[in-house]
Amino acid sequence: MRRPLPKTTPPSEEPGPGSGRACPVCGSAMEVRAIVSTEVDVCESHGVWLDSGELHAIVERLRQKHKVVAQRTLKDARFSGKVSGWLLGPLSFLFK
């Protein structure tokens, strides 16, 4: 399922025809949009195009965000008494 990506530039500053990078497939001007704080080029017809290192940056930011959320959730569960023990604590979700 495709969903539109958020635009990073206000409508008054959007690139016009012929400005910005050209799509490698059709040659039309691509829009610059943000995915997890990383700017990527998007062609409306052919999808997202990434420069060198952009995929790695997106994956690392998502991994870090997930790690922080997981640590916070585990800490909250331990604090509330839902999780205990060093071995069964992290695996307690299997026994619900």
Steps between C-alpha positions, in 0.01 A plus 500: 500500500651829394457811707625848419818618667498831688646794311800677652464834323209741531284524186641847421852356482429178310723438204344591172526308175860448397644574845644241741617159392353323205351153531741241354208325325276774357713815541233703683594717799483313831379637833716493813320340796606389847498141619610476864684834475685391183430688179424274203400564140151391394363462148119487498511234228802290600529523878780580745863537393774487762852642484800317639468452876138612529357150549757431772413830672126421492553148638729623780256774606212250507712247691597762759141621536376141546774428756404802710130409491571136588723597793239743631222240470704234679596743777134599548393134510765413758405803710132401499583142601387340174849372424746345744814291490799520273400207275121498495462877515581566133304187396189561711299606197504133389302392806200734475 
